[in-house]
Amino acid sequence: MVKLLEAGDLRTLKETEEGKKVIELAELVRELQKEWKAKGFKAKAVFQFFEAASDGNHTFIYSFEEAQRLRRAPAEPALSPKPLVSFDFPRQPKPNGLCLSDYLNPLGAPTPDNVCMFVVSAGEGIRPWAERLKNNGEYLKSHVLQALALETAEAFAEHLHSQIRSMWGFADPLGLTMLERFQAKYRGKRYSFGYPACPVLDDQAQLFKVLTPQDIGVELTEGFMMDPEASVSAIVFHHPAATYYGVGEVESN
């Protein structure tokens, strides 16, 4: 059905009830996209690079300015940068199990390392709009609107991640297909708290402490969820061996 829609073969789609529903849904999405634009809604983002180092399972996040200032100071054992925040990432419970901290140079390494963290959102104003549609009996339109906001936030996160890779100096190959992009066939990976590699959702608080996404209208709930829902946060590692994996269930801090 999707291929028929992409090819513009409406005649074939109209031959079945399922095809007619696909056309109706596509028209509804286009309608919402026009209304979204007319209302002036925009996706927003905040991101920042930080110096970082590891010590076992621990990752320490530093201000670039503070770390560089201390490196310019006379060498004294007492002069070490104070981390802005730190993460205790879980390790896979098996021999040679993976841990996100492994993707960083260790403390004291001659070459400093870094990560990037970001929050993007496409949810501003979506909840009241969706509620109005629901109250007017437009249930499908309300549901599609919320789904559209979620997909927009995820697409923006993927776009920003691509830009971050370019800033690091390894832009995606020109011939990279959308399928390969969806399969994350590029250097570096982004990890969101609450997901398999870093399942402790409480760590969102550390990210919010250094990025202050409240500036783009994203708040953190008592349960460490983002509000509005159509938001994506991540910590990004540039290590060429970074991959996606799971560590199993981990208790929150």
N, C-alpha and C positions, 0 to 999 in steps of 0.2 A: 504493500500500500504506500509506504513511504517513497519508494522509488518511482511509483506512478505519479505521486504528488510532485516530487522534485522534477519529473519530466514534463509536468503540466498536462498529463493525460487525463483530463477531467471526464472525457467521454467514457473511458473504461471504468473509472471510479464510480460514475453514476449508475453503472449497471448493477451494482450490489448495494444493499442497505449499509453494509460496513463501509463501503467506499463513500457513500453519501455522508456518513457520519464523520469520516476523515475530512471531507471537504468543509463540512460545517465547523469542525474544530479548527481547521486552518484559517477559515474566515474570521472566527472568533478571536484567534490569536492576533491576526493582523489588525482587527478592530481595536483590541486592547493596546497594541503597540502604538497605534495612532493616538489613542486617548492618553497614553503614558507620555508621549512626546508633547502633546498639546498642554498637558498639565505641568510640563517643565520638570518632570522627575528625572533624576540622574543618579547613576551609580557613583559611589564615592570610595576613596581608599586612603589609608595612611600606611606608610611602610618606612622602615629604617634599617640600615646596616649597623651591625654591632661587632666589635671585636669579641672573640670567644676562645675558650680553651677548655680542655677536658681533664678530668682526674678520675679514673675509673668510670663509674656510671654517671658521674656528675658533669654537668656542663655549666660553665660560668660565663655570664654575659657582662661585657664591660663597655663603658663609654669610650669611643675612639679617642676623643679629646683627652680624657684623663690618662689613658694608656700611653698615648704619644707624649704627653707632658712628662710622665715619669720616665719614659725611655730617654728623654733629653736631659733629665736630671743626673747628677753624679750617681754612680752605681753604689747603692747602699742596700743591704739586705732588708731594711725596714721599708724601703720604698717599693711597694707592690700595689698595683691598682686594686681598688675595692670593687667587687662585682656589683652591678646594679641589681641583678637577680641571679638566681641559679636554679637549675633543674636537676632532679635526680631521676634520670630516665631508667625504666625497667629494662632488664636484659632477658633475652629468650632463655628459658630454663633448660638448657641443653649444652653439651660441650661446644665451645666456640660459638655460643649464642650471640646474636646481634644486639647492639644497643646504639641508640642514636649518638651517644657521646663518642663512639668509635670513629665517627666521621669528622672529628676535629683533632688538630694538633694538641698534644698534652701540655699541661702547665709547664712553663720553663723551656719550651721548645724555642730554638733560635728564630723560627719563622712564625710570626703572629698569624692567627686564623680568624675567620669571621663567619657570621651567619646573617640572614636577613629575616625580619619578622614583619607580618602585615595583617591588616584587617580590611576587608572590602565589604560594602553593603549596597544592596539595591532595594532595601525595604522601607525607606522613609516614606511615610504616608500610605503604605500599602494596606495595613490593617484596617484603618477606618474606611478606606475605599472598599475593601472586600466586605466589610460589615454592612455598608450601605447597600451593596449589590445583594447580599444575602437577605437583608431585611426587605428588599424589594422583590424577593422571590427569584432572583437571578442566581440560582445556586451554582449552575455550571460555570457561569462567567466569573463568579466569586472564586471558585476553586481554580480555574485556569489562571486567573490573575495572580494568585498566590504561588502557583507552580511556575509561572513566567518569571516572577520576582526571584524565586529560588534559583532557577536556571540562569538568570541574568547574573546573579551574584557569583555563581560557580564559573560562568564563562569569563567574567571580569577577573576572577582570581587566576584563572589559567592564563589570561592575557598578561596580567601583571607579572606572574611567574616567568613568562617568556621574556618580558622586558628586564626583569632582574637578572636572568641568565645572560642577556646581552650586556648589561652593566658589568657583570663579572668577567666579560671578555670571551664568552663562548656562546655566541648567538646560535640559534637553531639553524641547521642546514637549510638552504633555500628549497631543496626538494622534499622537505619533511611534509608528509601527508597528514591530513586531519586524523586518519585512523592511527597513524604512528604517534601523533600528539596525544590522542586519547589513551594510547598504550604506554605513555610516558617514556618513549624512546628518545630521550635526550639526557644530557648530563645534569645532575642535580635533581633533588626531589623536595617536595614540600609536604609537611606533616602537620595535621590538625589535631589538637588535643581532644581526647575522647575517642580517637580512632586506634586501629590495631597496634601501631608501633609506639604510641604514647597515649595510652588509654586513661591516664589520670586527668579528668576534666578540670580538677581544681587548678591545674597549671595555667589555665586561662588567666587567672588573677595576676600571675607574673608577667604575662604578655601585656595585659591591660595596664600594668604599672608603668611599663617603659614606653608604651606607644600612645596611651591616652586616646583610644578610639572614640571616646565621648565627644571629641571635637568634630567627628563626622556623624554624630547621632547614634552611636552604638553603645549600649549599656550592657553591663554584666549582671545577670540575675543572681539571687542568693544560691541557686543551684548551679552557677557557673555556666549558664547558657547565655547566648547572645540575644539581645533584643534591639532591633527587630530580627525576626527569624531568618530573613533572607540576607544573611551575612556569613562570611567565611573568614576564618583566621588561620594562620599557619606560621610555622618556623621553617625556614628554607636552608638546606645544606647544599653546598656546591661540590662535595666530594664525588669524584667520578664513579666510585663503587657504591654510592648510595642507592638503596633499593627499597621497595615496599615489602613489609613483612608484619607479622603479628607476634605479640609476646604473651597472649592469653589474658586471663582476668587478673587485674591488679587492684588492690584496695586503694581507695583514695586517701590522701594525706589527712 
